[in-house]
Amino acid sequence: MSSRSHPAVYPLDIEVTEGAADGAENGGLPDDRVRMKDVQGMPGTTSGLALRLIQFAFAAVSVAVMATTSDFPSVTAFRYLVAALSLQCLWSLSLAILDIYALLVKRCLRNPRVVSFFTIGDGTTSTLTFAAACASAGITVLISNDFNNCRENHCTRFQTSTAMAFVTWFAVLPSFFLNFWFMASR
């Protein structure tokens, strides 16, 4: 027998928090960082899917209303609105399909590369949508208020389409800001 003593191990009930495993380099103290849980509105959540579907719906209505007028191709701002919101429709629909897939297979879409792709896409499409809505609003005000030429033109359709473009932009902003916040906080 050896004369050395063997240490006795007594298990303790210690609650391990996220970040505690990362705290080994801090002397065993847990980090101050907390990993983000499912924030509603982020990609792969039900409210994120709802935001994408709202974006798609308002963009599609705006394009449909503008495209049904016969004289929209004669104004560059209106053609730009249709092009920008068509791109927004494609972007929102494709990300809605991706959200549906992620929800069905219970997959997390918070990979930093994926989130930065979403952020860049949302930033680009929201900028294009806002610019197109502003340009169309300027032309609509010019036609209706300055020229008083609404009888020959489709002012109510132009105004409706422009309003839907602004609502689309407001619906894209939460997606952009949530993704940007996630990128900045990691």
C-alpha positions as CSV (number, residue, x, y, z in Angstrom):
1,M,0.0,0.0,0.0
2,S,1.1,3.4,-0.7
3,S,1.3,6.2,1.9
4,R,-0.3,8.7,-0.4
5,S,-3.8,9.8,0.2
6,H,-6.4,9.6,-2.5
7,P,-8.5,12.6,-3.0
8,A,-12.2,12.1,-2.5
9,V,-14.5,13.6,-5.2
10,Y,-17.8,14.9,-4.1
11,P,-20.2,15.9,-6.9
12,L,-21.7,19.3,-6.6
13,D,-24.9,20.5,-8.2
14,I,-23.6,23.3,-10.3
15,E,-25.7,24.9,-13.0
16,V,-23.8,25.2,-16.2
17,T,-24.7,28.2,-18.4
18,E,-23.9,28.8,-22.0
19,G,-20.5,30.4,-22.2
20,A,-19.3,28.6,-19.1
21,A,-17.4,26.1,-21.2
22,D,-15.8,29.0,-23.1
23,G,-14.8,30.5,-19.8
24,A,-11.9,28.1,-19.2
25,E,-9.5,30.6,-20.4
26,N,-10.9,33.1,-17.9
27,G,-10.1,31.0,-14.9
28,G,-13.3,29.0,-15.1
29,L,-15.5,32.1,-14.9
30,P,-18.3,32.2,-17.5
31,D,-18.1,34.7,-20.3
32,D,-20.3,37.8,-20.3
33,R,-21.4,36.9,-23.8
34,V,-24.7,35.1,-24.1
35,R,-25.5,33.2,-27.3
36,M,-28.6,34.5,-29.0
37,K,-31.7,32.3,-28.9
38,D,-34.5,32.4,-31.4
39,V,-35.3,36.0,-31.8
40,Q,-38.6,36.4,-33.6
41,G,-38.1,37.9,-37.0
42,M,-34.8,36.2,-37.6
43,P,-34.4,33.7,-40.5
44,G,-35.8,30.3,-39.8
45,T,-38.5,31.5,-37.4
46,T,-42.3,31.7,-37.9
47,S,-42.3,35.5,-37.6
48,G,-39.4,35.7,-40.0
49,L,-41.4,33.7,-42.5
50,A,-44.4,36.0,-41.8
51,L,-42.2,39.1,-42.6
52,R,-41.0,37.5,-45.8
53,L,-44.6,36.7,-46.9
54,I,-45.7,40.2,-46.1
55,Q,-42.8,41.7,-48.1
56,F,-43.7,39.4,-51.0
57,A,-47.4,40.3,-50.9
58,F,-47.0,44.0,-50.8
59,A,-44.3,44.0,-53.5
60,A,-46.5,41.8,-55.7
61,V,-49.5,44.0,-55.2
62,S,-47.4,47.1,-56.1
63,V,-46.1,45.5,-59.3
64,A,-49.5,44.2,-60.3
65,V,-51.2,47.6,-59.8
66,M,-48.5,49.4,-61.7
67,A,-48.2,46.8,-64.5
68,T,-52.0,47.0,-65.2
69,T,-51.8,50.6,-66.2
70,S,-51.2,51.2,-69.9
71,D,-49.0,54.2,-69.6
72,F,-46.5,53.2,-66.9
73,P,-43.7,52.3,-69.4
74,S,-43.6,55.9,-70.6
75,V,-42.1,57.0,-67.2
76,T,-38.7,55.8,-66.2
77,A,-39.4,56.0,-62.5
78,F,-42.4,53.7,-62.9
79,R,-40.4,51.2,-64.9
80,Y,-37.7,51.4,-62.2
81,L,-40.4,50.7,-59.5
82,V,-41.6,47.6,-61.4
83,A,-38.1,46.3,-61.8
84,A,-37.0,47.0,-58.2
85,L,-40.2,45.5,-56.7
86,S,-40.0,42.5,-59.0
87,L,-36.5,41.9,-57.6
88,Q,-37.9,42.3,-54.1
89,C,-40.6,39.8,-54.9
90,L,-38.1,37.2,-56.0
91,W,-35.8,37.8,-53.0
92,S,-38.6,37.7,-50.5
93,L,-40.2,34.6,-52.0
94,S,-37.0,32.7,-52.2
95,L,-36.2,33.5,-48.6
96,A,-39.7,32.6,-47.6
97,I,-39.2,29.2,-49.2
98,L,-35.9,28.8,-47.4
99,D,-37.6,29.7,-44.1
100,I,-40.3,27.1,-44.7
101,Y,-37.6,24.5,-45.3
102,A,-35.8,25.5,-42.2
103,L,-39.0,25.3,-40.1
104,L,-39.9,21.9,-41.6
105,V,-36.6,20.3,-40.9
106,K,-35.9,22.3,-37.8
107,R,-32.7,23.8,-39.2
108,C,-31.1,26.9,-37.7
109,L,-30.3,29.6,-40.2
110,R,-28.0,31.6,-38.0
111,N,-24.7,30.7,-39.6
112,P,-22.6,33.9,-39.8
113,R,-22.1,33.5,-43.6
114,V,-25.8,32.9,-44.2
115,V,-26.8,35.8,-42.1
116,S,-24.4,38.1,-43.8
117,F,-25.8,37.0,-47.2
118,F,-29.3,37.8,-45.9
119,T,-28.2,41.1,-44.6
120,I,-26.5,42.2,-47.8
121,G,-29.5,41.0,-49.8
122,D,-32.0,42.8,-47.6
123,G,-29.9,45.9,-47.6
124,T,-29.6,46.0,-51.3
125,T,-33.3,45.3,-52.1
126,S,-34.5,47.7,-49.4
127,T,-32.3,50.5,-50.8
128,L,-33.6,49.8,-54.3
129,T,-37.2,49.6,-53.1
130,F,-36.9,52.9,-51.2
131,A,-35.3,54.7,-54.1
132,A,-37.9,53.4,-56.5
133,A,-40.7,54.4,-54.2
134,C,-39.3,57.9,-53.7
135,A,-38.9,58.4,-57.5
136,S,-42.4,57.2,-58.2
137,A,-43.8,59.3,-55.4
138,G,-42.1,62.4,-57.0
139,I,-43.6,61.6,-60.4
140,T,-47.0,60.9,-58.9
141,V,-47.0,64.2,-57.1
142,L,-45.9,66.0,-60.2
143,I,-48.7,64.4,-62.3
144,S,-51.5,64.9,-59.8
145,N,-50.7,68.1,-58.0
146,D,-48.5,70.1,-60.4
147,F,-50.0,69.2,-63.7
148,N,-53.5,68.5,-62.5
149,N,-53.5,65.8,-65.2
150,C,-55.1,62.9,-63.4
151,R,-58.0,62.6,-65.8
152,E,-55.8,61.4,-68.6
153,N,-53.5,59.4,-66.3
154,H,-54.0,56.6,-63.7
155,C,-53.2,58.7,-60.7
156,T,-54.9,56.5,-58.1
157,R,-53.2,53.4,-59.5
158,F,-49.8,55.2,-59.4
159,Q,-50.4,56.4,-55.9
160,T,-51.6,52.9,-54.8
161,S,-48.5,51.3,-56.3
162,T,-46.2,53.8,-54.7
163,A,-47.8,53.4,-51.3
164,M,-47.5,49.6,-51.5
165,A,-43.8,50.1,-52.4
166,F,-43.3,52.2,-49.2
167,V,-45.1,49.5,-47.2
168,T,-42.8,46.9,-48.7
169,W,-39.8,48.9,-47.7
170,F,-41.2,49.2,-44.1
171,A,-41.6,45.4,-44.1
172,V,-38.1,44.8,-45.3
173,L,-36.5,47.0,-42.6
174,P,-37.1,44.7,-39.6
175,S,-35.5,41.8,-41.5
176,F,-32.5,43.9,-42.4
177,F,-32.0,45.3,-38.9
178,L,-32.4,42.0,-37.2
179,N,-29.9,40.3,-39.4
180,F,-27.5,43.3,-39.2
181,W,-27.9,43.3,-35.4
182,F,-27.1,39.5,-35.3
183,M,-23.9,40.1,-37.4
184,A,-22.8,43.0,-35.3
185,S,-23.4,41.2,-32.0
186,R,-21.4,38.0,-32.7
